[in-house]
Amino acid sequence: MAAGHLSPNIDAGSQRVRADRRIRCEILIGAAMVLAVAAVLYGVYPYRRARIVAGPLVQVSADGTLLVAWQTAGATRSRLDVHLADAASQRPGSVVSPRPREALSIEPAGADGRFVAILPRVLTNRARFSYSLTTSMLLGDRSKGPWRISPPRVGSPFRFVVFGESGGAARPGTMAAAILKTEPHLVLHIGDLIYETGQWPGDYGGLYREQFCEPYEALISSVPFMPVIGGHEARVEGGGPFRRFFALPQDGPNGVAAGLSYWFDYGPARFVAIDTSAPAEAMQGRIVPWLRAVLGDTATSWKFVCMERSPYTGGPNPADENIQRILVPAFEAVGVDAVFSAGHHLYERTHPMVKGEIRPVSEGVVYVTTGAGGRGLSTGKQPLPPYVAACEDRSYSFTFVELDGGRLHMRQVGEYGQLIDDWWFAKPTR
């Protein structure tokens, strides 16, 4: 062999060694890439499952205490932290451990990720407090908030807002912003919060997130929101998705699905929600006795009823004769101050009425149709019935009510803050 030349066997062996090293290196690189992707997916999966996909939603329990409801994307631990405000700063307060609640279920019963936290009663009558939510992941926690709540206080004016017919509204964010500017203690929605699309029931939970949770997030996370079932909600599984999505008081009449008719006390008032899609027999035999019992024995200063259909209206469709015949006598017997409905997409207020006749202020029941919540507008009849005191069918709007002792001040406010109607009365002293 000539000097300076390698043996063919040695050269081939070196090539094999280099090839083996390259293969091992490629295997190690591939394994590292697989492990890196797995680690990313391992971290992303619990992160996505810990997302809050519905809520938080503040509501009122039957006894007037507040609760917060929310849903995560999957099974995860979750908690609510209450922060009490003092003169200097927001200081962490008590921790509320929520419990899973089937009543909040958007998906079929048994799905996970739904929570309801009952807030401590010590928060009642506070000037303000805030709360935040924390959902647990595999590596650390995910927090959201805080959101501030201002409960009503004894001796101070109590403010609430009523509106309806807003499902699929063109400008829900504009309406929500206008409502927030009035700084209400409570918001009541009186029918057709959700308009179904296509074949129902379908993804009804998705509709609640799209038409309600997302556009009204700033409102419902800081102001108690209490809905009344409307025709569009009632036609889907008899109101099943409505009852599962909201955590409503379970104190309705016997023999009627819980959550469709209910009552609660908040501030100086008792509020009663009535399912007007119920058959006449159920209204007469079950709802009326319950209504008389609930409103006939209360220490609250004010009594209000919320429902979708109206017994007195100048809207395009005739007034509901079943409600006139069955429910109106009960309203008058127990001294209801006002009835709010949303059967038509407009605003109207009646004079005080008893037995279909106009009465002096504070001697009858005032009926307010406030269905100009954003889903189109109806045209009122011309001429309007004599009992209609005010009507507006050209603007989206909501009803703002302020109670100050024995005085009620009611204003109809447009979505851009414009004043549409202004009316008040004072209860006679007894």
Residue pairs with C-beta under 8 A, 6 or more apart in sequence:
1 7
42 138
43 138
43 139
46 76
46 137
46 138
46 139
47 137
47 142
48 73
48 74
49 72
49 73
49 74
49 75
49 76
49 113
49 137
50 72
50 73
50 74
50 76
50 135
50 136
50 137
50 142
51 72
51 73
51 135
51 142
52 70
52 71
52 72
52 133
52 135
52 144
53 71
53 72
53 73
53 113
53 209
54 70
54 71
54 106
54 205
54 208
54 209
54 213
54 245
55 68
55 69
55 70
55 71
55 213
55 220
55 221
56 68
56 69
56 70
56 131
56 133
56 145
56 147
56 220
56 221
57 68
57 69
57 70
57 213
57 220
57 221
57 225
57 246
58 66
58 67
58 68
58 149
58 220
58 221
58 222
58 223
58 224
58 225
59 66
59 67
59 68
59 69
59 224
59 225
59 226
59 246
59 247
59 248
60 66
60 67
60 186
60 224
60 226
60 249
60 264
60 266
61 67
61 118
61 249
61 264
62 249
62 250
62 251
62 262
62 263
62 264
62 265
63 264
63 265
64 124
64 264
64 265
64 266
65 118
65 119
65 121
65 124
66 119
66 123
66 149
66 151
66 224
67 116
67 117
67 118
67 119
67 247
68 80
68 98
68 116
68 117
68 119
68 131
68 133
69 101
69 104
69 114
69 115
69 116
69 117
69 246
69 247
70 78
70 114
70 115
70 133
71 104
71 106
71 113
71 114
71 115
72 78
72 113
72 115
72 135
73 113
74 112
74 113
75 112
75 113
76 113
76 135
76 136
76 137
77 135
77 136
78 98
78 115
78 133
78 134
78 135
78 136
79 95
79 96
79 97
79 98
79 133
79 134
80 95
80 96
80 98
80 117
80 131
80 132
80 133
80 134
81 92
81 93
81 95
81 96
81 131
81 132
81 133
81 134
82 93
82 94
82 95
82 96
82 119
82 120
82 123
82 129
82 130
82 131
83 90
83 91
83 92
83 93
83 129
83 130
83 131
83 132
83 146
84 90
84 91
84 93
84 126
84 129
85 91
85 127
85 128
85 129
85 130
90 130
90 146
93 129
94 120
94 122
96 117
96 118
96 119
96 120
97 117
98 115
98 116
98 117
99 115
99 116
99 117
100 112
100 114
100 115
101 114
101 115
101 116
101 247
102 109
102 110
102 114
102 244
103 116
103 243
103 244
103 246
103 247
103 248
103 250
103 259
104 114
104 115
104 116
104 244
104 245
104 246
104 247
105 111
105 114
105 244
105 245
106 114
106 204
106 205
106 208
106 241
106 244
106 245
107 205
109 244
116 247
119 131
123 129
123 151
124 151
125 151
125 152
125 153
125 154
126 151
126 153
127 150
127 153
128 148
128 149
128 150
128 151
129 148
129 149
129 151
130 145
130 146
130 147
130 148
130 149
131 145
131 146
131 147
131 149
132 143
132 144
132 145
132 146
132 147
133 143
133 144
133 145
134 141
134 142
134 143
134 144
135 141
135 142
135 143
135 144
136 142
147 221
147 222
148 222
149 222
149 223
149 224
150 183
150 185
151 185
152 158
152 185
152 186
152 266
152 267
152 268
157 402
157 403
157 404
158 185
158 267
158 268
158 269
158 402
158 403
158 404
159 182
159 183
159 184
159 185
159 186
159 400
159 401
159 402
159 403
160 184
160 185
160 186
160 187
160 188
160 267
160 269
160 400
160 401
161 179
161 182
161 184
161 186
161 187
161 188
161 398
161 399
161 400
161 401
162 187
162 188
162 189
162 190
162 306
162 340
162 368
162 370
162 398
162 399
162 401
163 175
163 179
163 187
163 188
163 189
163 190
163 342
163 370
163 371
163 372
163 373
163 397
163 398
163 399
164 189
164 190
164 191
164 192
164 193
164 228
164 230
164 308
164 341
164 342
164 370
164 371
164 373
165 191
165 192
165 230
165 342
165 345
165 371
165 372
165 373
165 374
165 375
165 376
166 172
166 175
166 189
166 192
166 193
166 373
166 374
166 375
167 192
167 193
167 194
167 195
167 211
167 232
167 375
168 194
168 195
168 197
168 211
168 375
169 175
169 211
169 215
169 373
169 374
169 375
169 396
170 374
171 374
171 396
171 415
172 211
172 215
172 216
172 374
173 215
174 415
174 416
175 373
175 374
175 396
175 398
175 415
176 215
176 216
176 218
176 219
177 218
178 398
178 413
178 414
178 415
178 416
178 417
179 187
179 219
179 223
179 398
180 218
180 219
180 222
180 223
181 417
182 400
182 413
184 223
184 400
185 223
185 224
185 266
185 267
186 223
186 224
186 226
186 266
186 267
187 219
187 220
187 223
187 224
187 225
187 226
188 226
188 227
188 228
188 271
188 306
188 340
189 225
189 226
189 227
189 228
189 373
190 227
190 228
190 230
190 306
190 307
190 308
190 340
190 341
190 342
190 370
190 371
191 228
191 229
191 230
191 231
191 232
191 233
191 307
191 308
191 341
191 342
191 343
191 371
192 230
192 231
192 232
192 233
192 308
192 342
192 375
193 211
193 212
193 227
193 230
193 233
194 204
194 207
194 208
194 211
194 212
194 232
194 233
194 242
195 207
195 211
195 232
195 375
196 202
196 204
196 207
196 232
196 235
196 236
197 207
200 235
200 236
201 236
201 237
201 241
204 236
204 241
205 241
205 245
208 241
208 245
212 220
213 220
216 225
219 225
224 266
226 248
226 264
226 271
226 273
227 242
227 246
227 248
228 273
228 274
228 275
228 306
228 307
228 308
229 239
229 242
229 260
229 273
229 275
229 277
229 308
230 277
230 308
230 342
231 277
231 308
233 239
233 241
233 242
234 242
234 260
234 275
234 277
236 242
238 257
239 257
239 259
239 260
239 275
239 277
242 259
242 260
243 257
243 258
243 259
243 260
246 259
248 258
248 259
248 262
249 259
249 262
249 263
249 264
250 258
250 259
250 262
251 262
251 263
251 264
252 258
252 259
252 260
252 261
252 262
252 263
252 290
253 261
253 286
253 287
253 289
253 290
253 291
254 286
254 290
255 282
255 286
256 275
256 278
256 282
256 286
256 287
260 275
260 278
261 272
261 273
261 274
261 275
261 278
261 287
261 290
262 272
262 273
263 270
263 271
263 272
263 273
263 294
264 270
264 271
265 271
265 298
265 300
267 403
268 300
268 301
268 302
268 403
269 300
269 301
269 302
269 303
269 304
269 403
270 294
270 295
270 298
270 300
270 302
270 303
270 304
271 304
271 305
271 306
272 291
272 294
272 295
272 303
272 304
272 305
272 306
273 305
273 306
273 307
274 287
274 291
274 305
274 306
274 307
274 327
275 287
275 307
276 283
276 307
276 308
276 309
276 320
276 323
276 341
277 308
278 287
280 322
280 326
283 322
283 323
283 326
283 327
284 326
287 327
288 326
288 327
288 330
291 305
291 327
291 330
291 334
292 330
292 333
292 334
295 303
295 334
295 335
295 336
296 333
296 334
301 403
301 406
301 427
302 337
302 403
302 408
303 334
303 335
303 336
303 337
304 336
304 337
304 338
304 339
304 340
305 331
305 336
305 338
305 339
305 340
306 339
306 340
306 341
307 323
307 339
307 340
307 341
308 341
308 342
308 343
309 320
309 323
309 341
309 343
310 319
310 320
310 323
310 339
310 341
310 342
310 343
310 344
310 367
310 369
311 319
311 320
311 323
311 324
311 327
311 328
311 339
311 367
312 319
312 324
312 350
312 353
312 356
312 367
312 385
312 387
312 388
313 319
313 341
313 343
313 344
313 348
313 367
313 369
313 388
314 348
314 380
314 381
314 384
314 385
314 388
314 391
315 343
315 344
315 346
315 348
315 369
315 378
315 380
315 381
316 344
316 378
316 379
316 380
316 381
317 343
317 344
320 343
324 356
328 365
331 339
331 365
332 354
332 355
332 364
332 365
336 365
337 365
337 366
337 408
338 365
338 366
338 367
338 368
338 401
338 408
338 410
339 365
339 366
339 367
339 368
340 368
340 370
340 399
341 367
341 368
341 369
341 370
341 371
342 369
342 370
342 371
342 373
343 369
343 371
344 369
344 371
344 378
344 380
345 371
345 372
345 373
345 375
345 376
345 377
345 378
345 393
346 369
346 371
346 372
346 377
346 378
346 379
346 380
346 391
346 392
346 393
347 368
347 369
347 370
347 371
347 372
347 390
347 391
347 392
347 393
347 397
347 399
347 412
347 420
347 421
348 368
348 369
348 380
348 384
348 388
348 390
348 391
348 392
349 366
349 367
349 368
349 369
349 388
349 389
349 390
349 391
349 410
349 412
349 421
349 423
350 366
350 367
350 368
350 387
350 388
350 389
351 358
351 359
351 364
351 366
351 387
351 388
351 389
352 358
352 359
352 360
352 361
352 362
352 363
352 364
352 365
352 366
353 359
353 364
353 365
353 366
353 367
353 387
354 363
354 364
354 365
356 387
358 364
358 386
358 387
361 425
362 425
362 426
362 427
362 428
368 399
368 410
370 397
370 398
370 399
370 412
371 378
372 392
372 393
372 395
372 396
372 397
372 398
373 396
373 398
374 396
374 415
377 393
377 394
377 395
377 396
378 393
379 393
380 391
380 393
384 391
389 423
390 412
390 421
390 423
392 412
392 420
392 421
395 414
395 415
395 418
395 420
396 414
396 415
397 412
397 413
397 414
397 415
397 420
398 412
398 413
398 415
399 410
399 411
399 412
399 413
400 410
400 411
400 412
400 413
401 408
401 409
401 410
401 411
402 408
402 409
402 410
403 409
406 426
406 427
406 429
407 424
407 425
407 426
407 427
408 424
408 425
408 426
408 427
409 423
409 424
410 421
410 422
410 423
410 424
411 419
411 420
411 421
411 422
411 423
412 419
412 420
412 421
412 422
413 419
413 420
414 420
